[in-house]
Amino acid sequence: MRGASSRARARIFDRAFGVFTFLAAAILIALPVLLVIVIAQASWPALIRFGPAFILDKTWDPNLPPITFGAAPFITDTIITSLIALLIGIPISIGAAVFLAELAPDWLRAPVAAVVDLLAAVPSVVFGLWGLYVLVPYMRTTGDPLLTKYLGWSPLFAQHAGSQSGQSVLTASIILGIMILPTISSVSREALRATPDSQREAALSLGATRWEATRIGPLSYARSGIFGAAVLGLGRAMGETMAVTMTIGNSNNVGTSLIDPGQTLSSLIAINFGNALPLERAALVELGLILMGLSLLVNVVARLLLRSMTRMGATTA
Amino acid sequence: MSGDKLVVQNLNAWYGKTHAVQDISLSFPDKKATAIIGPSGCGKSTFIRCLNRIHETQPKARSEGKVLLDGSDVYQADPTEIRRKIGMVFQRPNVFPTMSIYGNVAAGLKLHGGYSHDEIDTLVIESLKKAALWDEVKEKLDQSALQLSGGQQQRLCIARALAVQPEVLLMDEPASALDPISTARIEDLIFDLKNSVPVIIVTHNMQQAARVADRTAFLYLGKLVEVAPTRDLFERPTEKLTESYITGRFG
């Protein structure tokens, strides 16, 4: 009898376990759906007032009539800062990952990896403070003048009135580049470590040097993982708010120069939300909607690229 | 002895504290296949991994002793040059998954450079023919190497090793992960290959040694027990230990 009742209890538990895991999965699916519904609802007044022109309009003016809101400068700056951040972050983090995964002696590997991972735990406001107290003054006194002196001929580094504060699109991009280092490097490191030794030995046995063996062994084998790491980094850079808000200079004008102050989607939301009147508030929420759309787009494009990469892999090598 | 391509003198090798290869001296004649047999863990893989200096790329691995290729010490030379001259095929097919069939075979040639496009083409085709794979892949050279079956992948690895024109070919249980038909093809291949390049093959399969090798060496617990022409070793072993092993009393 006892045996039978314990089997019955096990069956009930089994059922409950199934229900619990199903509910957990259902919540994860329902959350983003609810999120989109709420965000769309809150931005509704702006959506119907400005229509699709919102994306292309360059003015953000809540004060003087006619009141107009347009997202173009912020979309541009979000994309530019993220791309520059990747440009800075990818070589450094992949270099560090290769060193840690392939070249570092065993005793050095664990402590350095721990420090890199720790970097990921630094709150973004701390990065922002560092940017404000170290990077911004440096750019003001040294970085920006140097860039203008040697590259000022290009509109990308031209100095305009009001762009002498050290807070700029470039400054924010550098901070972002640093912030995404730990993400990209630890994910790539794991991908490299997952490469079987037989790949390294295959290359070595053909007479490859250590660098060559790394390139045709682990770096090729793990390339989809490394690509995924870069996409994660891009996602983090696009959404980052605090550190960007503190270092980008918060100018709503469209600038051509990277050393002009700027504004990303997330930094404008953070700056203006507190004091916004209802219509501007709706427009700000719409910026959030656009940011979500951008992230989604990046992920979809990344997935497609990854698929074609694995399919094309054979012919390009 | 003249005609010996590779001469090993008093070779010792360690993994950490494990003394895996103990004072082995052995010579390998040119244009012959030599099999190295013995139970798992007898040090046979470690032994051939010392010959092309790939053993030392593992952490905590080290070795001592002399390995002479045409009379000059392998351990005094540039290891990348040695590994090009002494090719290796591993237990499991380790094709480069992101490269095409062609790219895999050309990989070594591209590393060393100095080959024209036409020369690479010629060597790739030649190597695939030597590895008895050409007919199966000639229509799809630009496709991924992963599309091939396990046996084909292993022959691709052999072609890849042959493409850099090695002077010796090491094979570490090259058929242990393959089905019987693929195994038979690899064995036929070794039989043909040895006419152009000496082959040293590690195997735990005694029938395989008997089928492909001119000479066979028996290793036990890191030591060389006996080496003899294959027929003699299997039919008239001089050591009791060899006899017990080949008659299946242990192993």
Contacts between the chains, C-beta under 8 A, distances in Angstrom:
chain1	res1	chain2	res2	distance
A	106	B	59	6.4
A	196	B	94	7.4
A	198	B	90	5.9
A	198	B	92	6.2
A	198	B	94	3.9
A	199	B	94	6.0
A	199	B	96	7.2
A	200	B	57	7.5
A	201	B	54	6.0
A	201	B	57	7.4
A	201	B	88	7.7
A	201	B	90	6.4
A	201	B	94	7.0
A	202	B	90	7.1
A	202	B	94	4.3
A	202	B	95	7.7
A	202	B	96	6.8
A	202	B	157	7.4
A	202	B	160	7.8
A	203	B	96	7.9
A	203	B	107	7.6
A	204	B	54	5.9
A	204	B	57	5.9
A	204	B	83	6.1
A	205	B	52	6.5
A	205	B	54	6.0
A	205	B	83	5.5
A	205	B	87	6.7
A	205	B	88	4.0
A	205	B	90	7.7
A	205	B	161	7.1
A	206	B	83	7.0
A	206	B	84	6.7
A	206	B	87	7.7
A	206	B	107	6.2
A	206	B	108	3.7
A	206	B	111	6.1
A	206	B	160	7.0
A	206	B	161	7.4
A	206	B	164	6.0
A	207	B	80	4.6
A	207	B	81	6.7
A	207	B	83	4.7
A	207	B	84	3.2
A	207	B	108	6.5
A	207	B	111	6.3
A	207	B	112	6.4
A	207	B	164	6.6
A	208	B	80	6.7
A	208	B	83	8.0
A	208	B	111	5.5
A	209	B	80	5.5
A	212	B	111	5.7
A	216	B	96	6.2
A	216	B	99	7.9
A	216	B	107	6.2
A	216	B	111	7.7
A	217	B	96	7.9
A	220	B	96	6.4
A	220	B	97	7.7
A	220	B	98	4.4
A	220	B	99	7.4
A	221	B	96	7.8
A	221	B	97	6.3
A	221	B	98	7.0
A	223	B	98	6.5
A	313	B	97	7.6
A	313	B	98	4.5
A	313	B	99	7.7
A	313	B	144	6.4
A	314	B	98	7.6
A	314	B	99	7.0
A	314	B	100	4.4
A	314	B	101	7.9
A	314	B	103	7.6
A	314	B	142	6.6
A	314	B	143	5.4
A	314	B	144	3.4
A	314	B	145	7.3
A	314	B	146	8.0
A	315	B	100	6.2
A	315	B	142	5.1
A	315	B	143	7.8
A	317	B	96	7.4
A	317	B	98	5.4
A	317	B	99	3.9
A	317	B	100	5.9
A	317	B	103	4.4
